[in-house]
Amino acid sequence: MSDTTQHAMNTACPLCSGDGGHLILRTPQFRVVYADDPAYPCFVRVIWNDHIRELSDLAPDEQGVLMRAVFSIERVMRDVLQPLKMNLASFGNVVPHVHWHLIPRWADDAHFPQPSWAPRQREGVAHGASQRDALAHAIRIALADPAPAS
């Protein structure tokens, strides 16, 4: 791919031209944001900073950095929010830029047991709104600590 083509792709990509949500943390390799979905106030995205289309396009050490962050954040979300289930996904069909969705789920959320993008099952409870600050703080601490999660 030419530099001109790559530059045009990056400027057209919403994850290259903006944070992709409410910024929690930025590192040299990735950033963590709240997706700002009212039905899921603690829905988090982990977004690779460089415009990379597929996970397998990352170097092995970069894959490790990204996945350690995803796993650490999932653990923090489970500890802080105590959801019934965590949903993790990396699609990129709409925005072809490497990013992970981490969505805490409860039996009384709007879509459970269906995916969060499926038709609503009920009005639903938007869990976690009061815990956003505590969750963001815990994510920052977990990602600053070089020790592996136990």
PLY file of the C-alpha trace (Angstrom):
ply
format ascii 1.0
element vertex 150
property float x
property float y
property float z
element edge 149
property int vertex1
property int vertex2
end_header
0.00 0.00 0.00
1.38 3.41 -0.91
1.97 6.07 1.74
-0.69 8.24 0.05
-3.26 5.42 0.19
-2.37 4.70 3.83
-2.67 8.41 4.74
-6.09 8.66 3.01
-7.27 5.55 4.89
-6.09 6.95 8.23
-7.80 10.33 7.77
-11.05 8.61 6.76
-10.93 6.26 9.75
-12.92 7.51 12.77
-10.53 5.68 15.12
-7.56 7.51 13.55
-9.18 10.94 13.47
-10.59 10.81 17.03
-10.36 8.94 20.32
-13.31 6.66 19.52
-15.10 7.41 22.80
-14.53 9.01 26.19
-10.80 8.59 26.88
-9.85 6.60 29.99
-6.17 5.99 29.23
-3.70 6.40 26.37
-0.45 4.47 26.07
2.07 4.62 23.18
0.46 1.49 21.65
-3.25 1.70 22.45
-5.98 3.66 24.18
-8.90 2.67 26.36
-12.21 4.50 25.99
-15.79 4.32 27.17
-17.99 3.68 24.13
-20.63 6.12 25.46
-23.54 3.73 24.92
-26.38 4.80 27.27
-27.62 1.20 27.61
-24.09 0.05 28.59
-22.36 2.89 30.48
-19.32 0.71 31.24
-18.85 -0.60 27.68
-15.11 -0.20 27.04
-13.09 -0.29 23.83
-9.37 -0.98 23.58
-8.15 0.64 20.36
-4.74 0.12 18.77
-3.31 3.57 18.04
-1.79 2.79 14.62
-4.15 2.11 11.74
-3.91 -1.67 11.54
-6.68 -3.63 9.87
-6.26 -7.14 11.27
-4.92 -8.56 14.54
-2.57 -10.81 12.60
-0.99 -7.71 11.01
0.42 -6.79 14.42
3.90 -8.05 15.28
3.84 -10.87 17.86
5.07 -8.59 20.65
2.35 -6.04 19.74
-0.27 -8.80 19.82
0.94 -9.66 23.31
0.74 -6.04 24.47
-2.81 -5.71 23.16
-4.11 -9.00 24.51
-2.53 -8.48 27.95
-4.34 -5.14 28.10
-7.66 -6.72 27.04
-7.31 -9.51 29.62
-6.29 -7.09 32.38
-9.24 -4.81 31.64
-11.65 -7.75 31.57
-10.41 -8.83 35.01
-10.79 -5.28 36.38
-14.29 -5.00 34.93
-15.27 -8.30 36.52
-13.85 -7.25 39.89
-15.36 -3.75 39.94
-18.71 -4.36 38.24
-19.43 -8.02 39.07
-21.38 -8.66 35.83
-23.13 -11.93 35.11
-21.00 -12.31 31.95
-18.39 -10.42 29.96
-18.67 -10.12 26.19
-15.42 -9.54 24.28
-15.36 -8.98 20.54
-13.14 -7.72 17.77
-15.02 -7.22 14.51
-13.88 -4.29 12.41
-16.51 -4.77 9.73
-17.77 -1.20 10.01
-14.48 0.37 11.17
-11.56 -1.74 9.86
-9.12 -0.68 12.58
-7.95 -3.09 15.29
-10.05 -2.61 18.43
-11.68 -4.76 21.08
-15.12 -4.32 22.64
-15.48 -5.28 26.33
-19.12 -5.26 27.38
-20.27 -6.25 30.87
-23.63 -8.04 30.77
-26.43 -8.67 33.25
-29.61 -10.75 32.97
-31.72 -7.57 33.15
-29.82 -5.47 30.59
-31.71 -4.39 27.48
-30.57 -7.24 25.22
-29.61 -10.21 27.41
-29.10 -13.01 26.51
-28.74 -11.72 22.94
-25.74 -9.65 21.78
-25.84 -5.97 22.72
-26.45 -5.00 19.08
-29.47 -7.33 18.71
-33.05 -6.07 19.07
-33.95 -5.05 22.62
-35.53 -7.75 24.76
-36.80 -5.26 27.38
-36.29 -1.69 28.59
-33.35 -2.94 30.61
-31.17 -1.64 33.39
-28.08 0.40 32.45
-25.70 -1.11 35.02
-22.51 0.57 36.15
-23.16 4.27 35.57
-22.27 5.09 39.19
-19.12 2.95 38.92
-17.55 4.57 35.85
-15.04 6.69 37.78
-13.99 3.75 39.98
-13.70 1.50 36.92
-11.59 4.04 35.00
-9.31 4.45 38.02
-8.92 0.67 38.42
-8.14 0.28 34.70
-5.42 2.96 34.90
-3.87 1.25 37.93
-4.02 -2.23 36.35
-2.37 -1.09 33.12
0.33 0.88 34.95
1.33 -2.18 37.00
3.86 -4.27 35.06
3.08 -7.37 37.15
0.90 -9.96 35.38
-2.67 -10.34 36.59
-3.23 -13.38 38.78
0 1
1 2
2 3
3 4
4 5
5 6
6 7
7 8
8 9
9 10
10 11
11 12
12 13
13 14
14 15
15 16
16 17
17 18
18 19
19 20
20 21
21 22
22 23
23 24
24 25
25 26
26 27
27 28
28 29
29 30
30 31
31 32
32 33
33 34
34 35
35 36
36 37
37 38
38 39
39 40
40 41
41 42
42 43
43 44
44 45
45 46
46 47
47 48
48 49
49 50
50 51
51 52
52 53
53 54
54 55
55 56
56 57
57 58
58 59
59 60
60 61
61 62
62 63
63 64
64 65
65 66
66 67
67 68
68 69
69 70
70 71
71 72
72 73
73 74
74 75
75 76
76 77
77 78
78 79
79 80
80 81
81 82
82 83
83 84
84 85
85 86
86 87
87 88
88 89
89 90
90 91
91 92
92 93
93 94
94 95
95 96
96 97
97 98
98 99
99 100
100 101
101 102
102 103
103 104
104 105
105 106
106 107
107 108
108 109
109 110
110 111
111 112
112 113
113 114
114 115
115 116
116 117
117 118
118 119
119 120
120 121
121 122
122 123
123 124
124 125
125 126
126 127
127 128
128 129
129 130
130 131
131 132
132 133
133 134
134 135
135 136
136 137
137 138
138 139
139 140
140 141
141 142
142 143
143 144
144 145
145 146
146 147
147 148
148 149
